[in-house]
Amino acid sequence: MGQSVLRRVLSPLLTLSAEPSEFVTIPAESVVDVLVDLSRPDDLVEPGFHRVRWNSQELRAFSRDIRERTEPVGESFSESTLRLSPSASRIRVYRTNKTL
């Protein structure tokens, strides 16, 4: 049974998106949501891909990279820190021709 675990990225983490297949680099200091099997303490030791959620994107990352490049989020981590602003590529500016 999988459960989501929040982890802080310590150094850039290379991931793969599902559709279309693209490489996505998650920057350091980001917080990702990793699906792990808590009944298996060695879940991140097994080679292969793990599902990772970041910025509302479903991604895949190698378990080795998750182990080596992330750390569990501590309880002292505030909820306000989890609210990451969208990347510059996701920010849209809307302009109107109306005069004020």
KOLLUM-288008 format. One record per atom (N, C-alpha, C, O): residue in one letter; residue number from 1; x, y, z; atom name. Coordinates in nm, 2 decimals. Layout:
% residues N
R r   k      x      y      z  a
R A NUM      X      Y      Z CA
...
% end
This chain:
% residues 100
R r   k      x      y      z  a
R M   1   0.08  -0.12   0.00  N
R M   1   0.00   0.00   0.00 CA
R M   1   0.09   0.12   0.00  C
R M   1   0.18   0.14   0.09  O
R G   2   0.07   0.21  -0.09  N
R G   2   0.15   0.33  -0.11 CA
R G   2   0.10   0.45  -0.02  C
R G   2  -0.02   0.46   0.00  O
R Q   3   0.19   0.53   0.02  N
R Q   3   0.15   0.65   0.09 CA
R Q   3   0.25   0.76   0.05  C
R Q   3   0.36   0.74   0.02  O
R S   4   0.19   0.88   0.05  N
R S   4   0.27   1.00   0.01 CA
R S   4   0.36   1.05   0.12  C
R S   4   0.31   1.05   0.24  O
R V   5   0.48   1.08   0.09  N
R V   5   0.58   1.13   0.19 CA
R V   5   0.64   1.26   0.13  C
R V   5   0.69   1.25   0.01  O
R L   6   0.64   1.36   0.20  N
R L   6   0.70   1.49   0.16 CA
R L   6   0.85   1.48   0.18  C
R L   6   0.90   1.44   0.28  O
R R   7   0.93   1.52   0.07  N
R R   7   1.07   1.52   0.08 CA
R R   7   1.12   1.65   0.02  C
R R   7   1.07   1.70  -0.08  O
R R   8   1.23   1.71   0.08  N
R R   8   1.29   1.83   0.04 CA
R R   8   1.41   1.79  -0.06  C
R R   8   1.49   1.71  -0.02  O
R V   9   1.41   1.86  -0.17  N
R V   9   1.52   1.83  -0.27 CA
R V   9   1.64   1.91  -0.23  C
R V   9   1.64   2.03  -0.21  O
R L  10   1.76   1.84  -0.21  N
R L  10   1.88   1.90  -0.17 CA
R L  10   1.96   1.95  -0.29  C
R L  10   2.03   2.05  -0.28  O
R S  11   1.96   1.87  -0.40  N
R S  11   2.03   1.91  -0.52 CA
R S  11   1.94   1.88  -0.64  C
R S  11   1.85   1.79  -0.62  O
R P  12   1.95   1.95  -0.75  N
R P  12   1.86   1.93  -0.86 CA
R P  12   1.83   1.78  -0.89  C
R P  12   1.92   1.70  -0.89  O
R L  13   1.70   1.75  -0.91  N
R L  13   1.65   1.61  -0.92 CA
R L  13   1.60   1.60  -1.06  C
R L  13   1.50   1.66  -1.10  O
R L  14   1.66   1.51  -1.14  N
R L  14   1.61   1.48  -1.28 CA
R L  14   1.50   1.38  -1.28  C
R L  14   1.51   1.28  -1.22  O
R T  15   1.39   1.42  -1.34  N
R T  15   1.27   1.33  -1.34 CA
R T  15   1.22   1.32  -1.49  C
R T  15   1.27   1.39  -1.58  O
R L  16   1.13   1.23  -1.51  N
R L  16   1.07   1.20  -1.64 CA
R L  16   0.92   1.22  -1.63  C
R L  16   0.85   1.16  -1.54  O
R S  17   0.86   1.30  -1.72  N
R S  17   0.71   1.32  -1.72 CA
R S  17   0.65   1.20  -1.80  C
R S  17   0.72   1.14  -1.88  O
R A  18   0.53   1.17  -1.78  N
R A  18   0.46   1.06  -1.84 CA
R A  18   0.42   1.09  -1.99  C
R A  18   0.46   1.02  -2.08  O
R E  19   0.34   1.20  -2.01  N
R E  19   0.29   1.23  -2.14 CA
R E  19   0.31   1.38  -2.17  C
R E  19   0.26   1.46  -2.09  O
R P  20   0.37   1.42  -2.27  N
R P  20   0.47   1.35  -2.35 CA
R P  20   0.60   1.33  -2.26  C
R P  20   0.62   1.40  -2.17  O
R S  21   0.67   1.23  -2.30  N
R S  21   0.79   1.20  -2.22 CA
R S  21   0.90   1.31  -2.24  C
R S  21   0.95   1.33  -2.34  O
R E  22   0.92   1.38  -2.13  N
R E  22   1.01   1.49  -2.12 CA
R E  22   1.09   1.48  -1.99  C
R E  22   1.04   1.43  -1.89  O
R F  23   1.21   1.53  -2.00  N
R F  23   1.29   1.54  -1.87 CA
R F  23   1.25   1.67  -1.80  C
R F  23   1.24   1.77  -1.87  O
R V  24   1.23   1.66  -1.67  N
R V  24   1.20   1.78  -1.59 CA
R V  24   1.30   1.78  -1.48  C
R V  24   1.31   1.68  -1.40  O
R T  25   1.37   1.89  -1.46  N
R T  25   1.46   1.90  -1.35 CA
R T  25   1.39   1.98  -1.24  C
R T  25   1.35   2.09  -1.25  O
R I  26   1.38   1.92  -1.12  N
R I  26   1.32   1.98  -1.00 CA
R I  26   1.44   2.05  -0.93  C
R I  26   1.54   1.99  -0.89  O
R P  27   1.42   2.18  -0.91  N
R P  27   1.53   2.26  -0.84 CA
R P  27   1.55   2.23  -0.70  C
R P  27   1.46   2.18  -0.63  O
R A  28   1.67   2.25  -0.65  N
R A  28   1.70   2.24  -0.50 CA
R A  28   1.61   2.33  -0.42  C
R A  28   1.56   2.43  -0.47  O
R E  29   1.58   2.28  -0.30  N
R E  29   1.49   2.35  -0.20 CA
R E  29   1.34   2.34  -0.24  C
R E  29   1.26   2.39  -0.17  O
R S  30   1.31   2.26  -0.34  N
R S  30   1.17   2.23  -0.37 CA
R S  30   1.12   2.12  -0.27  C
R S  30   1.21   2.05  -0.22  O
R V  31   0.99   2.11  -0.26  N
R V  31   0.94   2.00  -0.18 CA
R V  31   0.86   1.91  -0.28  C
R V  31   0.77   1.96  -0.35  O
R V  32   0.88   1.78  -0.28  N
R V  32   0.82   1.69  -0.36 CA
R V  32   0.74   1.59  -0.28  C
R V  32   0.77   1.57  -0.16  O
R D  33   0.64   1.53  -0.34  N
R D  33   0.55   1.43  -0.28 CA
R D  33   0.59   1.30  -0.34  C
R D  33   0.57   1.28  -0.46  O
R V  34   0.64   1.21  -0.26  N
R V  34   0.69   1.08  -0.32 CA
R V  34   0.60   0.97  -0.27  C
R V  34   0.56   0.96  -0.15  O
R L  35   0.55   0.88  -0.36  N
R L  35   0.47   0.77  -0.32 CA
R L  35   0.56   0.65  -0.28  C
R L  35   0.63   0.60  -0.37  O
R V  36   0.56   0.61  -0.15  N
R V  36   0.64   0.50  -0.11 CA
R V  36   0.55   0.39  -0.04  C
R V  36   0.44   0.42   0.01  O
R D  37   0.60   0.27  -0.03  N
R D  37   0.53   0.17   0.04 CA
R D  37   0.59   0.16   0.18  C
R D  37   0.70   0.11   0.20  O
R L  38   0.52   0.21   0.28  N
R L  38   0.57   0.22   0.42 CA
R L  38   0.58   0.09   0.49  C
R L  38   0.65   0.07   0.59  O
R S  39   0.52  -0.02   0.43  N
R S  39   0.53  -0.15   0.49 CA
R S  39   0.66  -0.21   0.45  C
R S  39   0.70  -0.31   0.51  O
R R  40   0.73  -0.15   0.36  N
R R  40   0.87  -0.20   0.31 CA
R R  40   0.97  -0.09   0.34  C
R R  40   0.98   0.00   0.27  O
R P  41   1.05  -0.11   0.45  N
R P  41   1.14   0.00   0.49 CA
R P  41   1.25   0.02   0.38  C
R P  41   1.31   0.12   0.37  O
R D  42   1.27  -0.08   0.29  N
R D  42   1.37  -0.07   0.19 CA
R D  42   1.31  -0.03   0.06  C
R D  42   1.38  -0.05  -0.05  O
R D  43   1.20   0.03   0.06  N
R D  43   1.13   0.07  -0.07 CA
R D  43   1.21   0.16  -0.16  C
R D  43   1.22   0.14  -0.28  O
R L  44   1.28   0.26  -0.10  N
R L  44   1.37   0.34  -0.19 CA
R L  44   1.50   0.28  -0.22  C
R L  44   1.58   0.34  -0.29  O
R V  45   1.53   0.16  -0.16  N
R V  45   1.66   0.09  -0.19 CA
R V  45   1.64   0.02  -0.32  C
R V  45   1.74   0.00  -0.40  O
R E  46   1.52  -0.03  -0.35  N
R E  46   1.50  -0.11  -0.47 CA
R E  46   1.52  -0.02  -0.59  C
R E  46   1.48   0.09  -0.60  O
R P  47   1.59  -0.07  -0.69  N
R P  47   1.62   0.00  -0.81 CA
R P  47   1.49   0.02  -0.89  C
R P  47   1.40  -0.06  -0.89  O
R G  48   1.48   0.13  -0.97  N
R G  48   1.36   0.15  -1.05 CA
R G  48   1.31   0.29  -1.03  C
R G  48   1.37   0.38  -0.96  O
R F  49   1.19   0.32  -1.09  N
R F  49   1.13   0.45  -1.08 CA
R F  49   1.03   0.45  -0.96  C
R F  49   0.96   0.35  -0.93  O
R H  50   1.01   0.57  -0.91  N
R H  50   0.91   0.60  -0.81 CA
R H  50   0.83   0.72  -0.86  C
R H  50   0.88   0.81  -0.93  O
R R  51   0.70   0.72  -0.83  N
R R  51   0.61   0.84  -0.86 CA
R R  51   0.65   0.95  -0.77  C
R R  51   0.66   0.94  -0.65  O
R V  52   0.66   1.07  -0.84  N
R V  52   0.69   1.19  -0.76 CA
R V  52   0.59   1.30  -0.81  C
R V  52   0.56   1.31  -0.93  O
R R  53   0.53   1.38  -0.72  N
R R  53   0.44   1.49  -0.76 CA
R R  53   0.51   1.62  -0.72  C
R R  53   0.55   1.64  -0.61  O
R W  54   0.51   1.71  -0.82  N
R W  54   0.57   1.84  -0.80 CA
R W  54   0.50   1.94  -0.89  C
R W  54   0.48   1.92  -1.01  O
R N  55   0.46   2.06  -0.83  N
R N  55   0.39   2.16  -0.91 CA
R N  55   0.28   2.10  -0.99  C
R N  55   0.26   2.14  -1.10  O
R S  56   0.20   2.02  -0.92  N
R S  56   0.08   1.96  -0.99 CA
R S  56   0.11   1.87  -1.11  C
R S  56   0.03   1.85  -1.19  O
R Q  57   0.24   1.82  -1.11  N
R Q  57   0.28   1.73  -1.22 CA
R Q  57   0.31   1.60  -1.17  C
R Q  57   0.37   1.58  -1.06  O
R E  58   0.26   1.49  -1.24  N
R E  58   0.30   1.36  -1.20 CA
R E  58   0.43   1.32  -1.28  C
R E  58   0.43   1.33  -1.40  O
R L  59   0.53   1.29  -1.20  N
R L  59   0.66   1.26  -1.26 CA
R L  59   0.72   1.13  -1.21  C
R L  59   0.66   1.07  -1.12  O
R R  60   0.82   1.08  -1.27  N
R R  60   0.89   0.96  -1.23 CA
R R  60   1.04   0.99  -1.20  C
R R  60   1.10   1.07  -1.28  O
R A  61   1.09   0.94  -1.09  N
R A  61   1.24   0.96  -1.06 CA
R A  61   1.30   0.83  -1.01  C
R A  61   1.23   0.75  -0.96  O
R F  62   1.43   0.81  -1.04  N
R F  62   1.49   0.69  -0.99 CA
R F  62   1.50   0.69  -0.84  C
R F  62   1.52   0.80  -0.78  O
R S  63   1.48   0.58  -0.78  N
R S  63   1.48   0.56  -0.64 CA
R S  63   1.62   0.61  -0.58  C
R S  63   1.62   0.66  -0.47  O
R R  64   1.72   0.58  -0.65  N
R R  64   1.86   0.61  -0.61 CA
R R  64   1.87   0.77  -0.60  C
R R  64   1.93   0.82  -0.50  O
R D  65   1.82   0.84  -0.70  N
R D  65   1.82   0.98  -0.70 CA
R D  65   1.74   1.04  -0.58  C
R D  65   1.78   1.13  -0.52  O
R I  66   1.63   0.98  -0.56  N
R I  66   1.54   1.03  -0.45 CA
R I  66   1.62   1.01  -0.31  C
R I  66   1.62   1.10  -0.23  O
R R  67   1.68   0.89  -0.30  N
R R  67   1.75   0.86  -0.17 CA
R R  67   1.87   0.96  -0.16  C
R R  67   1.89   1.01  -0.05  O
R E  68   1.95   0.98  -0.26  N
R E  68   2.07   1.06  -0.25 CA
R E  68   2.05   1.21  -0.26  C
R E  68   2.13   1.29  -0.21  O
R R  69   1.94   1.26  -0.32  N
R R  69   1.92   1.40  -0.35 CA
R R  69   1.81   1.47  -0.27  C
R R  69   1.78   1.59  -0.29  O
R T  70   1.74   1.39  -0.19  N
R T  70   1.63   1.44  -0.11 CA
R T  70   1.65   1.40   0.04  C
R T  70   1.72   1.31   0.07  O
R E  71   1.57   1.47   0.13  N
R E  71   1.56   1.43   0.27 CA
R E  71   1.42   1.44   0.31  C
R E  71   1.34   1.52   0.26  O
R P  72   1.38   1.36   0.41  N
R P  72   1.24   1.37   0.46 CA
R P  72   1.22   1.51   0.52  C
R P  72   1.31   1.57   0.58  O
R V  73   1.10   1.56   0.50  N
R V  73   1.06   1.69   0.55 CA
R V  73   1.03   1.67   0.70  C
R V  73   0.95   1.58   0.74  O
R G  74   1.10   1.75   0.78  N
R G  74   1.08   1.74   0.93 CA
R G  74   0.95   1.80   0.97  C
R G  74   0.88   1.88   0.90  O
R E  75   0.91   1.77   1.10  N
R E  75   0.78   1.82   1.15 CA
R E  75   0.79   1.97   1.17  C
R E  75   0.68   2.04   1.18  O
R S  76   0.91   2.03   1.18  N
R S  76   0.92   2.17   1.21 CA
R S  76   0.90   2.25   1.08  C
R S  76   0.90   2.38   1.08  O
R F  77   0.89   2.18   0.97  N
R F  77   0.87   2.24   0.84 CA
R F  77   0.73   2.30   0.83  C
R F  77   0.63   2.23   0.84  O
R S  78   0.72   2.44   0.82  N
R S  78   0.59   2.50   0.82 CA
R S  78   0.51   2.48   0.69  C
R S  78   0.57   2.47   0.59  O
R E  79   0.38   2.49   0.71  N
R E  79   0.29   2.47   0.59 CA
R E  79   0.31   2.58   0.49  C
R E  79   0.29   2.56   0.37  O
R S  80   0.35   2.70   0.54  N
R S  80   0.36   2.81   0.44 CA
R S  80   0.48   2.79   0.35  C
R S  80   0.48   2.84   0.24  O
R T  81   0.58   2.72   0.40  N
R T  81   0.69   2.68   0.31 CA
R T  81   0.65   2.59   0.20  C
R T  81   0.72   2.59   0.09  O
R L  82   0.55   2.51   0.22  N
R L  82   0.51   2.41   0.12 CA
R L  82   0.44   2.48   0.00  C
R L  82   0.44   2.42  -0.11  O
R R  83   0.39   2.60   0.02  N
R R  83   0.32   2.67  -0.09 CA
R R  83   0.43   2.73  -0.18  C
R R  83   0.47   2.84  -0.15  O
R L  84   0.46   2.66  -0.28  N
R L  84   0.56   2.71  -0.37 CA
R L  84   0.50   2.80  -0.48  C
R L  84   0.39   2.76  -0.53  O
R S  85   0.56   2.91  -0.51  N
R S  85   0.50   2.99  -0.62 CA
R S  85   0.53   2.92  -0.75  C
R S  85   0.63   2.84  -0.76  O
R P  86   0.44   2.94  -0.85  N
R P  86   0.46   2.87  -0.98 CA
R P  86   0.59   2.92  -1.05  C
R P  86   0.63   3.03  -1.02  O
R S  87   0.64   2.84  -1.13  N
R S  87   0.76   2.87  -1.20 CA
R S  87   0.73   2.98  -1.30  C
R S  87   0.61   3.00  -1.34  O
R A  88   0.83   3.06  -1.34  N
R A  88   0.81   3.17  -1.43 CA
R A  88   0.74   3.13  -1.56  C
R A  88   0.66   3.20  -1.62  O
R S  89   0.77   3.00  -1.61  N
R S  89   0.70   2.96  -1.73 CA
R S  89   0.55   2.93  -1.71  C
R S  89   0.48   2.93  -1.81  O
R R  90   0.51   2.92  -1.59  N
R R  90   0.36   2.90  -1.57 CA
R R  90   0.29   3.02  -1.53  C
R R  90   0.16   3.02  -1.52  O
R I  91   0.36   3.13  -1.52  N
R I  91   0.29   3.26  -1.48 CA
R I  91   0.24   3.33  -1.61  C
R I  91   0.32   3.34  -1.71  O
R R  92   0.12   3.36  -1.62  N
R R  92   0.06   3.43  -1.74 CA
R R  92   0.02   3.57  -1.70  C
R R  92  -0.03   3.60  -1.59  O
R V  93   0.04   3.66  -1.79  N
R V  93   0.00   3.80  -1.77 CA
R V  93  -0.11   3.82  -1.86  C
R V  93  -0.10   3.80  -1.98  O
R Y  94  -0.22   3.87  -1.81  N
R Y  94  -0.34   3.91  -1.89 CA
R Y  94  -0.35   4.06  -1.90  C
R Y  94  -0.34   4.13  -1.80  O
R R  95  -0.37   4.10  -2.02  N
R R  95  -0.38   4.25  -2.04 CA
R R  95  -0.51   4.28  -2.10  C
R R  95  -0.57   4.20  -2.18  O
R T  96  -0.56   4.39  -2.06  N
R T  96  -0.69   4.43  -2.12 CA
R T  96  -0.67   4.57  -2.18  C
R T  96  -0.58   4.64  -2.15  O
R N  97  -0.76   4.60  -2.27  N
R N  97  -0.75   4.73  -2.34 CA
R N  97  -0.84   4.83  -2.27  C
R N  97  -0.87   4.94  -2.33  O
R K  98  -0.89   4.80  -2.16  N
R K  98  -0.98   4.89  -2.09 CA
R K  98  -0.90   5.00  -2.02  C
R K  98  -0.80   4.98  -1.96  O
R T  99  -0.96   5.12  -2.03  N
R T  99  -0.89   5.23  -1.96 CA
R T  99  -0.95   5.24  -1.81  C
R T  99  -1.06   5.20  -1.79  O
R L 100  -0.87   5.28  -1.73  N
R L 100  -0.91   5.29  -1.59 CA
R L 100  -0.97   5.42  -1.55  C
R L 100  -1.01   5.45  -1.44  O
% end
